[in-house]
Amino acid sequence: MITAEELLERILILTTVNSTLIHALITIEAEGDLSPKQVDQLAKGVHAVRESVEQTLADSKNNSATSGSSFVDDTINVILTHLGRIEQALNSLAKSRDTKVSKKKIKEPILAAQKSVTEATQDLAALTGKPFQRRLSIHDPEKLLPPIQQLIDKYSSRSHILLPNYWFEACRELFRYSEPREVITEVTRISGQIFYDLIRRFLAEAPCAGLLQELMRRGTLGTELTSRERNKITNVAGEFYDQISNALKNESVDASLNEAKRNLRSFDWGPPDVEKRVVGVIYRSARELVDRATESKTLSDLERLIHAELSRYVCSLAASLHSLPRFNQLLADMKV
């Protein structure tokens, strides 16, 4: 059985696929003919998507949480109708045309989907114009998040975990995006390690470990995030992906790196009454990202760009802590 939220997510994904196929067909029709092989590949892809939509419709009718919703059924039927038309058009195209088109004439999104991650990370121009798409659920095929959760669980009986939970949620939010795959793969890989290290410093290294343990003994504040706090993280993450999108359009790693360095110089350490040593741990993570982007000789342009933008992300999250009453109080309570 699928939940209403999962059903909605499937509809959104399938609608996006539908729109992408239409865009691809229009683009190719305007610039040249498809080869029979390309027509066959597209036709098979459309057929597979249509079967998935039909299965979604069947699942929704069997699900008590979504059954009886005419809106859901009507929405999926509209998608089915469009997919059927595209499939018919492709079949007609395959029968009537047997010409080849130069690969140079086929633009995004078809060629981009055929590129390997390694090739794409070396060419920022190839990623320009690809929209970032937020998912309703976490997308973590490499299983990078469980080790962070296990780390927090390990210390939860003796350390106050509100602050680690904040940074874990900030990491998880980056995993709610699935496209463009070439960029997201690198974002999640790098951020998974960065946030694991940051949270480990909070829980296992001095001075933060002792301060969080003392805070736990006092029993002040809760450990779960409120909706306001989660929304703040969501907004900051959205800005992070907007900044990456703009950087890709400009194809300038140096501009992102310079902005990251400026953010470090204007890092928000908070009001006088908060524990600066804890804030310093956050600053250290942001600085290390910039140092790697600046000094490493092995990182690709995309990796350097992501390091720079992640540093800005960490700085923005640090500033957000001071604007959220519970976290401002938490940092004040930790001051000794």
Summary of the structure (lengths in Angstrom):
residues: 336
radius of gyration: 23.8
end to end distance: 52.2
largest distance: 79.3
contacts: 1047
relative contact order: 0.10
helix: 73%
strand: 1%
